[in-house]
């Protein structure tokens, strides 16, 4: 099973949103990361057949999405950044309505709605009106609708927005459990959301594909380049702009602790790099 993007380009009002993006993905979870404006959502909407590309092609197992047509859409599950709901529906009613739109039979819908409600921990709230759901509950309901047709290609755009820490952990664990026979693309600008979850990380910036890396590769790229240093507050200007600073925090003694990523030696404590450090390094300095 594979999903291929070949030279995908998209422009809007003479602005290039995506430029010749080419990827080949197989089963498992991929983290699509990049700052706001990187083109992540546009790429996901093109893969989801919501938005047409200007040029290039999308292929599943060697067949274009245009040739597959309806069969391609049947493979998809999609959670957009902003999910619209009929708030007078209960959670269960909403999922049954979406099941009908996806062409599931009543028997299939009953089973899938029950399973997905359990998956996203909404079984106890299934009879509650969506208008009374919290933001996190609505997000979980959005994840549930994306899973109803047991998709082979699952596309999640910022899926953990609005989830509390415990819900994030539960979501990551369950997503890992269903990833065996799916291609899952999870977009985020919070690198910790995919740490320990994604088999590979797709890094984008300003419509360009910066690379696709396994987490170990990214961590290796900042090995020996991350330092921590404690300075007086009035010295901060000497470091800001000179070094790539990934973290800044005030210490109890009033000093400022900086986490610095540098290709050259910095007078400070050499520490283990994180995926967040590597992400910033590749975006800001181009990586190595």
N, C-alpha and C positions, 0 to 999 in steps of 0.2 A: 504494500500500500504506500503510495507516495503522492504528494501534492507539489506541483512545480509552478513557479512563477517565472516567466521568461520576459525580460526587458520591459517590465511594466512602467509606463510613463503616464502621468496625469498632470494637466495644467488647468489653472482656473484664472480667468481674467489676466492672461499672459504671465501668470506666476507659476513656476514649476513646483508642483506639490510632491511628485514622485519622479525620479529620474532613473530610468533603466534598471529597475530593481529586479534582480534574478535570484531565486532561492529554490532549493529542492528539499522538501521536508518528508520525513518518514514518521512512523508511529512514535508517540511520546509527547511530552510537554515541551513547548518552546516559549521562552520569555521574549516578548517583543518590547524592547526598552528604548527610550529616547526622551528628550525634553519635549515640552509642548511645542507644536509646530514641526515636529520631526517627520510627520506624514504617516504615523502609525494608524490613526483612525481611517484615513483615506485608503490605505492598503487593505485594512480589514474589511471595509465596505466593498471594495472591489472583489476580494476573495469571496465575500458573502453574496455576490451577485446583486448588490443593491445599487452600486455605482459602476458605470462602464469605464474601462480604461481607454485612454486615447490610442495607445499602441501596446503591443506585447500580448502575451497570452497566459491563461491559467489552465493547467492540465491536471486531471486526476487519473492516475494509473495510465498516463499517456494519451488520454482523450481530452479534448478541449471542453471547457465548460459550456461553450456554445453548442457543440455537438451532443453533449450529454443532456443539455436543456433541463427539463423537469427532473430527470434522474440526478443531476448535479445538486439541485436545490433540496432534494430529498436526503442528501448526504449531510446537509448543513444544520448546525445549531448555532445561534448567534445571540449574544447579549450586547446591546449597544451601550454607550456611555449613559445616555438618557433614555430610560424605558418608560413608555406611556402605558397607563393602566386605566381600565374602567373601574373607577373607585367604588361604584355602587355594587360591584360584584364581590363575592367572597373570594378568598384565595383559591379554593377548590373550583368554584364556578369559572374563574378566569382561566385556570389551567385546562378545564374541560372545553372551554370555548376555543383556546389556542389549539388543543388537540384536534378539534373538528376542522379548523383551518388547515392543519397539517395533514388531514386525510386519514387520521386514525379511526378505526372502528370503535364502537362504544365499549366493547370488551377490552380492546387495546388501550383505550383512553382511561378506563377505570383502573387498570393495572399500572399504567405509566404515571398517572396522576398520584396514585397512592405511593408509588416508589419514589417519585421525585420530591413529593412533600416530605417524606421521611428523610431523604438525602439532604435536603436543605434545612431540616429541623423546624418544619412549619406544620407538622401534623396536628398539634394541639390548637393551632390558630387557623385551621383550614376553613372554619365556618365564620370567621370574623370578616367584616367588610374591609376591603383594602384601604378605604379612607381612614381606618383606625390603625393601620399598620405603621410601625416606626420606619424611619429611613432604611435601617439595616434589614428589616423584614421585607420591605419592598425589593431591596437588592437581592435577597435570597430568592424571592418569588421570580425575579427576572432570570436568575440562574436556573431555576426549575423549568421555566418555559423553554429555555435553550436546550434542555436535556430530554424533552418529551418524546422526540422521535428517535432517541438513542443514536445520535448523529455519529458519523465516521469522522467528520471535520467539525470540531467545536471551537468557536471563536468568541473570546471573552475580552471585551474592551473595558479595562479598569474594573474588574469584577469585585474587588475587595473594598471599593469606595463605600463608606457607610457601615462597614462591618466592625464590630468591636474586636479587641484582641483575641478573645476566645473563639469568636466566630471565624476569624481569619485562620486560626490554627485548624479548626474543624474543616473549613473549606479546603485548605491545602492538603490535609490528610485524605479527604474523600476524593479530591481531584486526582491525587496520586493513585488511588485505588482503581479508578475507571480509565486510566490512561493507557492500559495495555493494548487495546485494539482501536485506539483513536489517534488522530492528529489533533493536538490541542495547542492553540495559539493564544497566549495570555498576554495582553498588552498592559503595561504599567510604567509609571515613572518612579515607582518605589521599588528599588532593587531588592529589598529584604522580602518582598512578596513572593519572589521566585527563588530565593536562596534555598537550596536543598530540595527544590521541586523541579526546576527546568533541566532537561538533559543538555540543551544548548540555548545560548542567549543571542538573539538577533539584535544588533545595535544599529539604530538609525539616527540620523541628524540632518535636518534641513532637506528632507526628501531623498537623501542618499543612503545607501546601505554601507555602513562603516565596516561591517563584518559579521560573521556568525562564529561564535566561540563556545567551546565547552567551558563550564565554570572554572575548571582547573587551569585552562589556558589563560583566562582573564586574571586569575589570582597570580599566576606565574609572572604575568607582565608587570606587576608592581612589586615583585619580590625584591627586597632590599632598597625600596624607594619610599617607604612610608615612615615618617618620624613623628614623635610627639615632643613638644617643647612647651615649657611654661615661661611666660613673659609678663612684664608689667603692661598694664592697659595702654599706657602712652607709647609703647613700642609697636603696637599693632600695625600702624601705618608703614613701618619698615618691612613688614612681611607681606601685607596685603598688596597684591599686584606684582610682587616679586616671585612669590611662590604660589603653587596651587594648594589652597587650603580646603580640606574636605570637612573639617569640623572645627567649631570654635565654642568653647564653654568657659563660664566663669567659675573659678575655684573658690573654695571657702576662705582662702587667705586674700581674696581680692584680685589675685593674678588671673591671667587668661591662659588656658591650655589650648594649643593649636595642634591640629593633626595635619601634617604637611606631606604632600606627594612631590618628590623631586628626583630628577635624574642625577643630580649632583649631591654630594654629601651635605647634610645639614647638621649643625651642632645641636644634637638632641638625642632622644632615645629611639633607636630603631625598633619598629613594632611590626607585627604581622599585618599584611594588607587584607582588606575585605573586598567583596564584590562591589560595594559602593565606591571604594577608592578606585578600583579598576575602571568602573563605569565613568567616573569623572576624568580619570587620566586619559582614557581613549577619546572622550569628547573634547576636552579642553586642549590637550597637547598632541592628540593624534596617535598616542600609544607607540608601541615598538613592535 
